[in-house]
């Protein structure tokens, strides 16, 4: 076992450590079990943890895995009961607290890197102290001291650079990919495209939204990006594919109220205030059965990309998922260890693109546009107007920007980037009372 670094050994300094990070990692193992252990179990050793009780808990996890048992609250509680008094803990309370402070799976490897960094620094301080002690001893050979310290530092460097094992990467032949395209063409299912419900928009997008594509829908406040996304969601759901809507801006009931207005074509303001006329009640009651039957799933609780990915990969309802909508980019939380805002947005964008590819689904992500001094609302937005654009233009397969002059219903859906289609403009009409969009040539339902 490696020597445990004590404050007294370090010339009066406090050893590098992060109790919060250690608790977050230990809590994640409790909640996620085998999935979390498979990612970091080989990277950390017992002595990488600063607190004695944390080292003991990690050793408990390791022993449970070695015995072929699952790691969870129950198995860990039973394993710790005998040692609880020595550790100065009440197992049930302590484990519950760790679970509450758990890191997400997406942040787990970053937190592990912090623990390894602190552990390496403590070990380097041990080596520095040992070198000082031996250098003060006239009987020690300086060459031997230098050699032993160099070897020790090399071992520390190797520990911190060790990466977690990665799953094997699937490789497919070109023939397989060609055969899949031909099969889809012959069966009349070209590329599994998802129609938006707007023919003009679909034509510009090369037929619709494609699996694996990330689409950003940007607009200034009040132009209707959420309304358009909900219209697309209803169309996709009406044609037999489930839709997951992750909202970081509106509560589930607010989204439902907006879709009720669209479906029944009753005033959104009347629904909000709870004052519907007799005629509006008739329209609403007539529309509710169809709306209730749509396979649309809502959440206003997923805060991070890894939480959204967990929902998508764990989706086991019928019909299968056909579209993911995120409302909106700037309100999704980035990994805690990333401080710079531009890098945070880049991380979120890259995570959503990876989700689209891995889940083989289109992901539609809403985004606000940057406000510039003296912003001219008559000016058409461009890709560079996407807030903190950075990597957004690179990650996106499609960038759609909405533009409308004040007090006018005519709206331009500007296809600023279409990887497999043609840039252009689709003409829409915004109906503010019912928060709906139709095409100038009428909406295709």
C-alpha positions in Angstrom: 0.0 0.0 0.0 1.3 3.4 -0.8 2.1 5.8 2.0 -0.8 8.0 3.2 0.2 11.7 3.1 -0.4 13.5 6.3 -0.4 17.3 6.7 2.6 17.1 9.1 4.6 15.4 6.4 4.2 18.3 3.9 6.0 21.1 5.6 2.8 22.4 7.1 0.8 22.4 3.9 -2.7 20.8 3.4 -2.4 17.9 0.9 -4.2 18.5 -2.4 -7.7 16.9 -2.3 -11.4 17.4 -3.1 -13.8 15.8 -0.7 -16.8 16.9 -2.9 -15.3 15.2 -6.0 -14.6 12.0 -4.1 -18.1 11.9 -2.7 -19.6 12.6 -6.2 -17.7 9.6 -7.7 -18.5 7.2 -4.9 -22.2 8.3 -5.1 -22.3 7.7 -8.8 -21.0 4.1 -8.3 -23.8 3.6 -5.8 -26.5 4.7 -8.2 -25.2 3.4 -11.5 -23.4 0.2 -10.4 -21.8 -1.8 -13.2 -22.1 0.9 -15.8 -20.1 3.4 -13.7 -17.6 0.7 -12.5 -16.9 -0.3 -16.0 -15.8 3.2 -16.9 -13.5 4.0 -14.0 -13.0 0.8 -11.9 -9.5 0.1 -13.4 -8.4 3.7 -13.2 -8.7 4.3 -9.5 -6.9 2.6 -6.6 -7.9 2.6 -3.0 -5.2 5.0 -2.0 -6.2 7.6 -4.6 -8.9 8.7 -2.2 -7.9 11.2 0.5 -10.3 10.3 3.4 -9.9 6.9 5.2 -13.7 6.2 4.9 -13.6 6.9 1.2 -10.7 4.5 0.8 -12.6 1.8 2.7 -15.7 2.3 0.6 -13.8 2.0 -2.6 -12.2 -1.2 -1.3 -15.8 -2.4 -0.5 -16.9 -1.7 -4.1 -13.8 -3.6 -5.4 -14.5 -6.6 -3.2 -18.2 -6.8 -4.2 -17.2 -6.7 -7.9 -14.5 -9.4 -7.3 -17.2 -11.6 -5.6 -19.5 -11.2 -8.6 -22.0 -9.2 -6.7 -23.7 -6.0 -7.9 -22.8 -2.7 -6.4 -25.8 -0.9 -5.1 -27.2 0.7 -1.9 -28.3 -2.7 -0.4 -25.1 -4.7 -1.1 -22.9 -1.8 0.0 -24.9 -1.2 3.2 -24.7 -4.9 4.2 -20.9 -4.9 3.5 -20.3 -1.8 5.6 -22.4 -2.6 8.6 -19.7 -4.6 10.4 -17.1 -1.7 9.9 -19.5 1.2 10.4 -18.4 2.0 14.0 -14.7 1.9 13.1 -15.4 4.3 10.2 -17.5 6.7 12.4 -20.5 6.5 10.1 -24.2 5.5 10.2 -24.2 3.4 6.9 -27.8 4.1 5.8 -27.5 7.9 6.4 -24.0 8.2 4.9 -24.8 6.2 1.8 -28.0 8.2 1.2 -26.0 11.4 1.4 -23.5 10.1 -1.1 -26.3 9.1 -3.5 -27.7 12.6 -3.3 -24.3 14.1 -4.2 -23.6 11.7 -7.0 -22.0 12.8 -10.3 -23.8 12.0 -13.5 -22.3 9.3 -15.8 -21.3 11.9 -18.3 -19.2 13.7 -15.7 -17.8 10.6 -14.1 -14.5 10.4 -16.1 -13.8 14.1 -15.6 -14.3 13.8 -11.8 -12.0 10.7 -11.9 -9.3 12.8 -13.5 -9.5 15.3 -10.7 -9.1 12.6 -8.1 -6.1 11.1 -10.0 -4.5 14.6 -10.3 -4.8 15.3 -6.5 -3.5 11.8 -5.7 -0.5 12.3 -8.0 0.3 15.6 -6.4 0.1 14.1 -2.9 2.5 11.4 -4.0 4.9 13.9 -5.5 4.9 15.8 -2.2 5.8 12.5 -0.5 8.7 12.0 -2.9 9.8 15.6 -2.4 9.8 15.1 1.4 11.7 11.8 1.0 14.3 13.4 -1.2 14.8 16.3 1.3 15.2 13.8 4.1 17.7 11.6 2.2 19.6 14.6 0.8 20.2 15.8 4.3 21.7 12.4 5.2 25.5 12.4 4.4 25.5 8.6 4.0 23.0 8.6 1.0 24.4 8.6 -2.5 23.0 11.6 -4.5 22.9 9.5 -7.7 20.8 6.8 -6.0 18.5 9.4 -4.6 18.0 11.0 -7.9 17.4 7.6 -9.6 14.9 6.4 -7.1 13.0 9.7 -7.2 12.9 9.7 -11.1 11.5 6.1 -11.0 8.9 7.1 -8.5 7.8 10.1 -10.5 7.7 8.0 -13.7 5.3 5.6 -12.0 3.1 8.5 -10.9 3.0 9.9 -14.4 2.0 6.5 -15.8 -0.9 6.3 -13.3 -2.3 9.6 -14.2 -2.2 8.9 -18.0 -3.9 5.6 -17.8 -7.2 5.7 -19.7 -10.3 3.7 -19.1 -10.8 0.8 -21.5 -13.1 1.7 -24.4 -15.7 -0.6 -26.0 -14.8 -2.1 -29.4 -15.7 0.1 -32.4 -17.9 -1.5 -35.0 -16.6 -1.4 -38.5 -18.9 -2.0 -41.5 -18.0 -2.7 -45.1 -19.0 -0.3 -47.9 -20.9 -3.2 -49.4 -23.2 -3.3 -46.3 -23.8 0.4 -46.4 -24.6 0.3 -50.2 -26.9 -2.7 -49.7 -28.8 -0.8 -47.0 -29.3 2.2 -49.2 -30.5 0.1 -52.1 -32.9 -1.8 -49.8 -34.4 1.4 -48.5 -34.8 2.7 -52.1 -36.5 -0.5 -53.2 -38.9 -0.5 -50.2 -39.8 3.1 -50.6 -38.2 4.2 -47.4 -35.4 6.5 -48.5 -33.0 7.2 -45.7 -35.7 7.0 -43.0 -36.5 10.7 -43.4 -38.8 12.4 -40.9 -41.1 15.0 -42.5 -41.6 18.3 -40.8 -45.1 18.6 -42.1 -44.2 21.6 -44.3 -43.6 20.6 -48.0 -41.6 23.6 -48.9 -39.3 23.1 -45.9 -39.0 19.4 -46.5 -37.9 20.1 -50.1 -35.2 22.4 -49.0 -34.0 19.8 -46.4 -33.7 17.1 -49.1 -36.9 15.3 -48.0 -37.0 16.0 -44.3 -35.0 15.4 -41.1 -32.6 12.5 -41.4 -31.4 10.1 -38.7 -28.1 11.1 -37.2 -28.6 14.8 -38.1 -28.4 17.7 -35.7 -30.6 20.7 -36.6 -30.4 24.1 -34.9 -33.5 26.2 -35.1 -32.6 29.8 -34.2 -34.8 32.9 -33.8 -35.0 36.0 -31.8 -37.4 36.0 -28.8 -41.1 36.1 -29.7 -40.6 34.9 -33.3 -42.0 31.4 -32.5 -39.2 28.8 -32.6 -40.9 26.8 -29.8 -44.2 27.0 -31.6 -42.7 25.7 -34.9 -40.9 22.9 -33.0 -44.2 21.8 -31.4 -45.9 21.9 -34.8 -43.2 19.6 -36.2 -43.5 17.3 -33.1 -47.3 16.9 -33.6 -46.9 16.1 -37.3 -44.2 13.5 -36.6 -46.3 11.9 -33.8 -49.4 11.9 -35.9 -47.5 9.9 -38.5 -46.6 7.1 -36.2 -43.3 8.1 -34.5 -42.7 9.0 -30.9 -41.2 12.4 -30.0 -39.3 13.3 -26.9 -39.3 17.0 -26.0 -36.8 18.1 -23.5 -37.7 21.6 -22.3 -35.4 23.8 -20.2 -37.5 26.9 -20.8 -41.2 25.9 -20.3 -42.9 23.5 -17.9 -44.6 20.4 -19.3 -48.1 21.9 -18.7 -47.1 25.1 -20.6 -46.0 23.0 -23.6 -49.2 21.0 -23.4 -51.3 24.2 -23.2 -49.5 25.5 -26.4 -50.2 22.3 -28.3 -53.8 22.3 -27.2 -54.1 25.8 -28.7 -52.5 24.6 -31.9 -54.5 21.4 -32.2 -57.9 22.9 -31.3 -57.2 26.3 -32.9 -58.4 28.1 -29.8 -56.8 31.2 -28.4 -53.5 30.5 -26.5 -54.3 33.6 -24.3 -57.7 32.2 -23.4 -56.1 28.9 -22.4 -53.5 30.6 -20.3 -56.1 32.7 -18.4 -58.5 29.8 -18.1 -61.4 31.8 -19.8 -62.8 29.9 -22.8 -66.0 30.8 -24.6 -68.6 28.2 -25.3 -67.4 27.9 -28.9 -63.8 27.4 -27.8 -64.8 24.7 -25.4 -66.5 22.8 -28.2 -63.4 23.1 -30.4 -61.1 22.0 -27.5 -63.2 19.0 -26.5 -63.3 17.9 -30.1 -59.5 18.1 -30.4 -58.6 16.5 -27.1 -59.0 12.8 -28.0 -56.6 13.1 -31.0 -54.1 15.2 -28.9 -54.1 12.8 -26.0 -53.4 9.9 -28.4 -50.2 11.4 -29.8 -47.0 9.6 -28.7 -45.3 12.7 -27.4 -43.2 12.6 -24.2 -42.2 15.6 -22.2 -39.7 16.4 -19.6 -38.6 19.6 -18.0 -36.1 17.9 -15.6 -33.3 16.7 -17.8 -30.5 19.3 -17.4 -27.5 17.9 -19.1 -26.7 16.1 -22.4 -25.9 12.9 -20.6 -29.3 12.9 -18.9 -31.0 13.5 -22.3 -28.9 10.6 -23.8 -29.9 8.3 -20.9 -33.6 9.0 -21.6 -33.1 8.4 -25.4 -31.1 5.2 -25.0 -33.5 3.9 -22.4 -36.6 4.7 -24.4 -38.6 1.4 -24.6 -42.1 2.7 -25.4 -44.2 2.1 -28.5 -44.0 3.4 -31.2 -40.3 3.8 -31.3 -38.7 7.2 -31.0 -38.5 9.2 -34.2 -37.4 12.7 -33.1 -35.7 14.4 -30.1 -36.4 18.1 -29.5 -34.3 20.2 -27.1 -35.6 23.6 -26.0 -33.2 25.3 -25.9 -29.4 25.1 -26.3 -28.3 27.9 -24.0 -30.3 26.5 -21.0 -28.7 23.0 -21.1 -26.1 22.6 -18.4 -22.5 21.9 -19.4 -20.1 19.6 -17.5 -19.2 21.3 -14.2 -15.5 21.2 -14.8 -15.8 23.4 -17.9 -15.7 27.1 -16.9 -15.5 29.1 -20.1 -18.9 29.8 -21.6 -17.9 29.2 -25.2 -16.4 25.9 -24.4 -19.5 25.0 -22.5 -21.7 25.6 -25.5 -19.3 23.7 -27.7 -19.5 20.7 -25.3 -23.3 20.7 -25.4 -23.4 21.0 -29.2 -20.9 18.2 -29.6 -22.8 16.0 -27.1 -26.1 16.5 -29.0 -24.4 15.6 -32.3 -22.9 12.5 -30.8 -26.4 11.6 -29.4 -28.0 12.0 -32.9 -25.3 9.7 -34.4 -25.4 7.0 -31.7 -29.2 6.9 -31.4 -29.6 7.2 -35.2 -32.2 9.9 -34.7 -32.7 13.5 -35.8 -32.1 15.9 -33.0 -33.8 19.3 -33.3 -32.2 21.9 -30.9 -33.6 25.4 -30.5 -31.2 28.2 -30.0 -31.4 31.9 -29.2 -29.7 34.5 -31.4 -27.2 37.0 -30.2 -28.3 40.5 -29.6 -26.1 43.2 -31.1 -26.0 46.8 -30.2 -28.6 48.7 -32.3 -29.9 45.4 -33.6 -32.0 45.9 -36.7 -35.0 43.6 -36.5 -35.6 44.0 -40.2 -32.2 42.4 -40.9 -32.3 38.7 -41.8 -30.4 36.6 -39.3 -27.4 34.6 -40.4 -25.5 31.6 -39.0 -23.1 33.9 -37.2 -26.0 35.3 -35.2 -26.4 32.0 -33.3 -25.4 32.8 -29.7 -21.9 31.8 -28.8 -21.8 30.1 -32.2 -18.3 28.7 -31.9 -18.6 25.1 -33.0 -22.4 25.2 -33.7 -22.0 25.9 -37.4 -19.6 23.0 -37.7 -21.6 20.5 -35.6 -24.9 21.2 -37.3 -26.2 19.4 -40.3 -29.0 21.8 -40.7 -29.3 25.4 -39.5 -32.8 26.9 -39.8 -33.4 30.6 -38.8 -36.8 32.2 -38.5 -37.3 35.9 -39.5 -40.4 38.0 -39.3 -40.9 41.7 -39.5 -42.6 43.3 -36.5 -46.4 43.1 -36.5 -46.4 40.9 -39.7 -47.5 37.3 -40.0 -45.3 36.4 -42.9 -42.3 34.5 -41.7 -39.2 33.3 -43.5 -37.8 30.0 -42.6 -34.2 30.5 -43.7 -32.3 27.3 -44.5 -28.8 28.8 -43.8 -27.1 25.4 -43.9 -28.3 22.1 -45.2 -25.6 19.4 -45.5 -27.6 17.2 -47.8 -30.1 19.7 -49.3 -30.2 23.2 -50.7 -30.0 26.5 -48.8 -33.0 28.7 -49.4 -36.2 30.1 -47.8 -39.5 28.5 -47.1 -42.4 30.9 -46.7 -44.6 30.5 -43.5 -47.5 32.3 -42.0 -47.6 32.8 -38.2 -51.0 32.8 -36.5 -50.3 34.5 -33.3 -53.7 33.8 -31.6 -53.2 30.0 -31.9 -49.4 30.0 -32.0 -49.5 28.0 -35.3 -47.5 28.1 -38.5 -48.8 27.3 -41.9 -47.2 27.4 -45.3 -48.3 30.0 -47.8 -49.4 27.1 -49.9 -51.3 25.5 -46.9 -49.9 23.1 -44.4 -49.8 19.4 -45.3 -51.2 17.3 -42.4 
